[in-house]
């Protein structure tokens, strides 16, 4: 079992919080515009696919 030190854990949680924050901001912008930009959809889908793989 690979153990993570506290610096790595805090860094990962920081990145997670940052990603969630950015995602919420982008979602608000999309809802305000009532349109979803295609580049964002492409980036998001490729990110999700890379996470699954």
N, C-alpha and C positions, 0 to 999 in steps of 0.2 A: 504494500500500500504506500502510495507516494504522499508524503506529508507536505502541506503548504505552510510556509512561515507567515507571520502576521503581516509583513510588508506586501507579500503577494496577494493575500486575502483582501487587505484593504484596497489594494490597487484594482483588483477584480471588481469589488463592490463599487468602487468609484466609477469604473468604466460602465458598470451596469446602470448605476444611477444616471450617469451622463447620457447613456443611450436612451433610457426611458424618458428623460427630460426632453431630449431632442425630438423623440418620437411624438411626444405630446404637443410640442410646439408646432411641428410639421402638421400634425393632425388638425390642430386649431386653424392653421393657415389654410389647409385644404377645405375644411368645413366653411370657413369664411368666404373662400373664393367660389365654392360650389363646383369646382372643377379639380380633377386630379391630374397633375402633370405626368406625362408618360415617362420621362426620365426617372422620376421618383419611384414609379411603379416598377420599372426595370431594376433599379438599384435595390429596392426592398425585396423583390422576388429573388434576385440573385444572392442577396445576403441570406435569406431564409434557406435557400437551397444549399448554400455552402455550409450552413450550420447543421443541416440534416446529414450531409455527406461527411 
